[in-house]
Amino acid sequence: MQQFNDNDIQELKDIVRVGIVSSVNAGKMTARIKIQDQGIVTGDLKIVQNPPKGLEPWIPKVGQWVLCIFKPDGEGDGFILGGI
């Protein structure tokens, strides 16, 4: 089994992040997230949605903790996967 080194761990921390919703644009299905351990607020991130037929899409609320995933290219593009 392959072991993770410090570089691998840091890369994963940069890709998968937990933060607090600071603002929501329901019309565009985006939100901005405060990443507390880095002291930053993201740009608009797309809210991933896949509701069952007939149900409203999930939209996070300001102050809610969410799980986000970011593209590894370092440009800050990412997605909100859901609430935690």
N, C-alpha and C positions, 0 to 999 in steps of 0.2 A: 504494500500500500504506500502510495506517495505521501510524503510529509509536506505540509505547507511551510514556507519560509516567511520571514517578516515582510518581504515585498508582496507576497501573495495575500497575506492578511490585510495589509494596507490597501491593496487594490480592491479587495472585497468590501472594505469599509467605505471606500470612495464610491462604489457602485450601489450598495444597499445601505440606505439611511433611514432613520426614524426622526420625525420632526413634528412640529405643531403647526396646524393650519393658521396662517395669518390673514389671508383674504381669499375670497372665492368669487369666481365669475361663472355663475351657473349657466348663463347663455352660451358661453364658449366652452363649458365643461373643463375649466382650468382652475387652479388654485396656486397660491404662493405658500411656501412652507418655510418656517423658521427652523434651521438646523442648529440647535442650541450649543452642541459641543464645538462647533466651528464659528459660532457667532454671526451667521449669515442668514439672509432671507433669499430664497431662490427666485428666479424669474417664474413666469407662468408655466406650470407643469400640467400636462394633460391627465384628466381623471379617467382611469381605465374603468369601463363599464360593460357589463354583460348581464343585464337583468333578464329574468325569465319573461316570456311574452305576457304582456298585460300589466307589468309592474313598472313603476317609475325608476329611472336610473338613480343609483346611489350618489349623493353629493355630500362631501364632508362639511362639517360646520366649523366656523372659526373657533380656535381653541382645542380642537380635537387632535389627538395623536394619530399619525398615519405612517404607513410603511411606503417608502419610495424606492424606486430603482432608477439609476442614472446610466446613460450611455458611457462606456469606458473611454470615450475620446477626449474627455476633459472639457467639453464645451458647455456643460451644465444642463443639457437636454435630459429630461427624464419624465417619469410617469408616477402617478399616485396609484398604488395597487389596492389600498383599502385602509380602513380604520383599524386601530389596535386598542 
